Structures are given as C-alpha cells and as structure tokens.
Amino acid sequence: MSTATKAKKKSDVKIQPLGDRVVVEREASESKTAGGIVLPDSAKDKPSRGKVIAIGDGRLLDDGSRSKLQVKVGDNVLFTSYAPEVIKINDEELLLMREDDILAVIE
C-alpha cells in the first residue's frame, strides 16, 4: 500500500515585517513519542522553536534612528509560546512576533 506525501515547496510570496518584528517558520512537531506511540495532530504540542525567515528594520528610537536587531535571517530561535501571531500565506503557516518575544538563539 502506498501513501501520498505532500512535498513542501517554498512560497513565492515575500513578506517584510515592519519595525522590530520578525517572521519565523515553526519547527515541525514530533509525530511519535520516545516509546514509539504515534500522536494525532490534536495531541501534539506546538514547538516553541523555529527559523527566522525575515526581519524588520529595527525599532524606531527617540532620536529618529533605528536600533539594530540581534537576530538575523537563518537563525534558529527559541520563543515564548504565547507570543506569535499566526499568519497563513499560500497554505504555509508562519509566525509574526516582536524581537522581544525571542528568548534565545540556538547555535
């Protein structure tokens, strides 16, 4: 018996966050437990890890200049689970959050 798999393709849509906002692609959640039990989608925890795919210009400071963001495109990050705004672009789920909601960069 064969099963159809959906290949993940990159979106043609470009998104540019404003200010100190960052767009993150969430890491895929595990579908099996360590003991080998297969989890349904409703029982999976959404991971709070992901990869930065776009960054804004930085926060506007009082003197009119912009602060530099600490993260860059391609960084793997750890973020708070309540922080992101979930957006869908071409059936791709992305997260939009402020840089302050990112807790750490994973190296």
Secondary structure, DSSP 8 states (H G I E B T S, - for coil): -----------S------TTEEEEEE----SB-TT--B--GGG----SEEEEEEE-S--B-TTS-B---S--TT-EEEE-TT--EEEEETTEEEEEEEGGGEEEEE-
